[in-house]
């Protein structure tokens, strides 16, 4: 029996350690910062990021969910974006592995159900499965499961497709380089055409698409949670 460790596990560990070190460093700087002085550097960046996450939750969910949900949304932003662009640093993007995206989607799905029960009560939550009539229990059930499937597949498919396209680009440009320079009797030449055409494609498929997929994931997380809350409930 052989134990196989997926390559994405190493990438996730690197990303997680980077976030931990960055968070500890930022927290240390914030504790030492003078509250009366003008913020700068990592302190300014951290405060801006926290305010941005708070405003995102406030505008999408509800005021009383800001402190409860903002830390999770902020963690998702950092982890997902760094995972999506990790291929630029020679790592295997963890989000190319469906087990990773499914696990992250499951955490979000669990939070959706937990907050729905917490805000509406278990009785109202269960009654939602038979609204407007009992036969609707089947589509209502699959409607509850749908976010888990759609969010995991969307993230996985988009990141994986970008990686496949870049692999094809490098293969094609490598073959083109060999063909062109073989006409001059040269061999073993680096992939020059890849160096020309790959950077703008990396900018799109890794950076831009990575940011967009992160943004979509956190937006859907907030929207799905907001949709399950009791709109008539007073907030403090």
N, C-alpha and C positions, 0 to 999 in steps of 0.2 A: 504494500500500500504506500503510495507516494502522496505527500502533502504538497499541493500546488498553491502557491501564493500569487495572487493576481498582481500584475505590474501596477495597476491603479492604486493598490494599497500603499505602496511607497510614495506615490504622488500625493495621495490624501494626507499621509503623515507629514510630508514636507509642507504642504499648504497649512495644515492645522498647527504645526509648530511655528510657522511664520506668523500666523494670526495671534497665537498665544504670546510670542515674544513681543510683537508689535503692541498688543493690548497691555502687557505688563509694563513695557517701556512708556507708553502713553500715560498709563495710570500713575506711574512714578513721577513723570514730569508734571502732571496736573496737580498732584499732592504738593510738590515743591513750588508750584507757580504762585506768584503774588496775586491775590484776587483783585488788588487795586491797580495792577499794571495792565497794559494792553497785551492781549494774547498774541502769541507768535509761534511759528514753527509747528511742531507736532501737537501742541496744546490747542492752537487755533484750528488745526485740521480736525482734531478729535471733537471739539465742541461743535464745529460746523456739521460734522457727520452725525452726531447725536441729535442735533436740532433738525437736520434733514429727515432722519428716521422718525422722529416724533411728529413732525408735520405731515409726513406721509401717512402714518397711522391715523392721525387726527382728521385728515381730509377724507380718508377712505372708510374707516371703521367708526370709532366713537371716542369721545373724550376720555371716558373712564377706562379705555383699553390702551391708552398710550403707554403707560408705564409697564403694563402687562405684556404687550405685544412688540413694542419697539426693540427690545434686546434681541428677540428672535429674528425680526426682520433685518436688523443690522448685521447679525451673524450670517444670515442667508446671503446678503449682499456681498460681504467679503469672501465667504467661502465659495459661493457659486462663481463669482467673477474670476477669482484667482484659479479655480479649477478649470474654468473654460479657457483661460489664456495660458495655462501651464504648458501647453504644447510648444509655445514660443521659447520655452526655457529647456527644451529637450526632455520633458516629462510626458508620460502618458496621461492625457486629460482624464480625470476620474469620471467625469460626466459622459464619457464615451462608453462607460460600463452601465448596463441597464440595472444591475443590482444596486448601484449607487443612486441613480436617479429615482428608482422605485422606493428605496429606503427614505430618501428625502421627501418624496411625495407622500409617503405613508405618515411621516411625522407631521407634515402639514395637514393631511387628511384627518389624523387623530385630533389635532388641535381644533379643526373645524367642528368635529362631532362633540368634542369636550365642551367647547364654548357654547355650542347650540344647546346642550343639555344644561349647562350652568346658567345660561341666560333665560331659557324658557321653561326649564324643569323637565324631568324625565317623562312625565305624563304627556305633556304637549309635544315633546320630541317623538315619542312613539306614536302618538295620534297623527303626526304628520305623514306617516307611512300609508294611512288609509284615507287621506284627503284627495279629492273631494268625496270619493266613495270607496268602499272596501276593495273592489276589484283593481283599483289603482295601486295596490300594494306592490305589485311586481315592477311596474315602471318607476315607482317612487324609490324602491330599493336600489334599482340599477342607477337611478339618478343620484343616490347617495354615493355609490361606488365610482361613478363616472369621473369625478375630479382626480381620484387616485390614479386611474389609468391614463387620462388625458395629459395630466401634468408630467407624469414620469416619461411617457412616450414622446411628448413634444420636446422636452429638454434633451433626452437621449438621442432622438432622431436628428435634430438640428446640429448638435455638436458632432455626432458621428459622421453625418453627411459632409460637413465641412472638412473633417479629417480625411475622408476618402477622396474628396475632390483634390485636396492638396497633395495627397499621395500620387494621384493620377498626373497632376501637373509636374511633379518632380520626375516621375517616370518618363513622361513625354518629352520634357525639356532635356533630360539626361540623354535620351535616345537621339534627340535632334542635335545636341552638342557633339556626341560621338560621330554622327553621320557627317556633319559639316567639317569637323576637323580631320576626319579620316580622308577627306578629299585632298588634304594637304599633307597626308602621310603622318599625321600626329595621332597619338593615342594616349589614354589616361589623363585627358584634359578635364579639369573640374567642370561641374555643371554651370557653365557661364550663363546660358539662357535661363536656367533656374534662378540664378542670382538676380536677373533682370525682371522676370515676370512674377516671381514668388512674393516679394515684399508687399506690393499693393494687395495681392490676394490674401496674404496673411492679415493685413490690416482689416480686411473685410470679414473673412471667415473666422478669425480668432478674436480680434479685438472688438469690432463692431457687432458681429453676430453673438459673441460671448456676452457682451453688455446687454444686448436686446433680449437674449434668452434669460439672463438673470433678472432683468426688469419685468419681463412677462411673468416669471415664476413668482416673484414677490408681490406683483400686482394681483395675480389670481389668488394668492394666499389671503391677501387682505379683503378682496372682493367676496370670496367664498365665505370667509368668516363673518363679514358684514351682512351678507344675505341671510345667514342663519340666526341673526340676533333679533330680539324683540324690539321692533321700532317704537312701540308705545311705552317702553320701560324708561323711567326717568334715570338720568345720569347725574352723578355728583360732580 
